[in-house]
């Protein structure tokens, strides 16, 4: 018996300087209006997050910011993001930063929709049903997290780096 594979690739790639300024337009094109921005403290302190939030506000979009991501995202940091997500009425997650904020955003979007523990989603589990929509805005080149359906989250209790396919 043949197995059927389902491959989902990002629907939109906008590449080039200033592409993040198109976030309001991208959200509108997807019918989304209540984003949670998942980022890190450095991008907040640099003013880059304020630019993103201000651009959204100018388009009439109110965003909340979760900036408590950590390098090599952990179960605890993701769970904190999920709790923050659930405190708001968000319809999508915007990952803004390097690989850690992007991986965190994907994990938060998944758990925010389906619940459970991060360990429930580690390989060999493959997540076919999508979590909340994720818009990824990479600020570094290297991890490629914005273009893959894989996320790595560290279980700090066991020090296991969990590969979570399908996110």
C-alpha positions as CSV (number, residue, x, y, z in Angstrom):
1,X,0.0,0.0,0.0
2,X,1.4,3.4,-1.0
3,X,1.4,6.1,1.6
4,X,0.3,9.6,0.6
5,X,2.6,12.5,1.7
6,X,1.3,16.0,2.2
7,X,3.8,18.8,1.8
8,X,3.0,22.3,2.9
9,X,5.4,25.1,1.9
10,X,5.1,28.7,2.9
11,X,2.5,30.4,0.8
12,X,4.1,33.7,0.7
13,X,7.8,34.7,0.6
14,X,8.6,38.4,0.4
15,X,12.3,38.9,0.2
16,X,14.3,42.2,0.4
17,X,15.1,45.2,2.5
18,X,12.0,46.6,4.2
19,X,9.8,43.6,3.5
20,X,8.7,43.6,7.2
21,X,6.9,46.9,6.4
22,X,4.5,44.9,4.3
23,X,3.3,43.0,7.4
24,X,-0.1,44.9,7.6
25,X,-0.8,44.1,3.9
26,X,0.2,40.4,4.4
27,X,-2.1,40.0,7.4
28,X,-5.0,41.7,5.6
29,X,-4.4,39.4,2.6
30,X,-4.8,36.4,4.9
31,X,-7.8,37.8,6.7
32,X,-5.8,38.1,10.0
33,X,-6.1,41.1,12.4
34,X,-5.0,40.1,15.9
35,X,-1.3,39.1,15.9
36,X,1.0,38.1,18.7
37,X,4.5,39.1,17.9
38,X,7.0,36.6,19.3
39,X,10.5,38.0,19.5
40,X,13.4,38.5,21.9
41,X,14.7,41.2,24.3
42,X,17.5,42.4,21.9
43,X,15.0,43.3,19.1
44,X,12.8,45.1,21.7
45,X,15.8,47.1,23.0
46,X,17.0,47.9,19.5
47,X,13.7,49.6,18.6
48,X,13.0,47.1,15.7
49,X,9.9,45.7,17.5
50,X,8.5,49.2,18.1
51,X,8.8,49.9,14.4
52,X,6.9,46.7,13.6
53,X,4.2,47.5,16.2
54,X,3.9,51.1,15.1
55,X,3.5,50.0,11.4
56,X,0.7,47.7,12.4
57,X,-0.9,50.4,14.6
58,X,-0.8,52.9,11.6
59,X,-2.8,50.3,9.7
60,X,-5.3,49.9,12.5
61,X,-3.9,46.6,13.8
62,X,-3.3,46.2,17.5
63,X,-0.5,43.7,18.3
64,X,0.8,42.3,21.6
65,X,4.4,41.4,22.0
66,X,5.9,38.4,23.8
67,X,9.7,39.0,24.0
68,X,10.6,36.3,26.5
69,X,12.1,33.9,24.0
70,X,15.4,32.4,24.9
71,X,18.3,31.0,22.8
72,X,17.7,27.3,22.2
73,X,14.0,27.6,23.1
74,X,12.8,25.5,26.1
75,X,9.5,24.0,27.1
76,X,9.2,26.6,29.9
77,X,9.8,29.5,27.5
78,X,7.3,28.1,25.0
79,X,4.7,27.4,27.7
80,X,5.1,31.1,28.9
81,X,4.4,32.2,25.3
82,X,1.3,30.0,25.1
83,X,0.0,31.4,28.3
84,X,0.6,34.9,27.0
85,X,-1.1,34.0,23.7
86,X,-4.2,32.7,25.5
87,X,-4.4,35.9,27.6
88,X,-5.2,37.7,24.3
89,X,-7.6,37.1,21.5
90,X,-5.0,36.4,18.8
91,X,-5.7,34.9,15.4
92,X,-2.0,34.5,14.4
93,X,1.6,34.5,15.5
94,X,4.3,36.7,14.0
95,X,7.8,35.3,14.6
96,X,10.3,38.2,14.5
97,X,14.0,37.5,15.0
98,X,16.5,34.7,14.5
99,X,16.0,31.0,14.8
100,X,15.0,31.0,18.4
101,X,12.1,33.5,18.1
102,X,10.9,31.8,14.9
103,X,11.0,28.3,16.4
104,X,9.3,29.6,19.5
105,X,6.6,31.2,17.4
106,X,5.9,28.0,15.5
107,X,5.7,26.0,18.8
108,X,3.5,28.7,20.5
109,X,1.1,28.7,17.5
110,X,0.8,24.9,17.6
111,X,0.2,24.6,21.4
112,X,-2.0,27.7,21.3
113,X,-4.4,25.9,19.0
114,X,-4.1,22.2,20.1
115,X,-2.9,22.3,23.7
116,X,-1.0,19.5,25.3
117,X,2.7,19.4,26.1
118,X,5.6,20.1,23.7
119,X,6.8,16.5,24.2
120,X,3.5,15.3,22.6
121,X,4.7,16.7,19.3
122,X,8.3,15.4,19.1
123,X,9.4,12.8,16.5
124,X,8.2,10.3,15.5
125,X,4.9,12.3,15.8
126,X,4.3,14.4,12.7
127,X,1.9,17.3,13.0
128,X,-0.3,17.4,9.9
129,X,-3.1,19.8,11.1
130,X,-1.8,23.4,11.2
131,X,-1.7,25.5,14.4
132,X,-2.5,29.2,14.3
133,X,-1.2,30.9,11.2
134,X,2.5,31.9,11.5
135,X,4.1,34.8,9.7
136,X,7.9,34.5,10.0
137,X,10.1,37.6,9.7
138,X,13.7,36.5,10.0
139,X,16.3,39.1,11.0
140,X,19.3,36.8,10.5
141,X,20.4,34.5,7.8
142,X,21.3,31.0,8.8
143,X,18.8,28.8,10.5
144,X,16.2,28.8,7.8
145,X,13.5,28.2,10.4
146,X,11.1,30.5,8.4
147,X,11.2,28.0,5.5
148,X,10.9,24.6,7.3
149,X,8.3,22.7,9.1
150,X,10.6,21.6,11.8
151,X,11.1,23.1,15.3
152,X,13.6,22.1,18.0
153,X,12.6,22.7,21.6
154,X,14.8,21.8,24.6
155,X,13.2,19.9,27.4
156,X,15.1,21.5,30.3
157,X,14.0,18.7,32.7
158,X,15.9,16.0,30.7
159,X,18.1,18.3,28.5
160,X,16.6,16.6,25.4
161,X,16.6,18.6,22.2
162,X,13.2,17.5,20.8
163,X,12.8,17.6,17.0
164,X,9.2,18.5,16.4
165,X,8.2,17.8,12.7
166,X,5.3,19.4,11.0
167,X,5.2,22.8,12.8
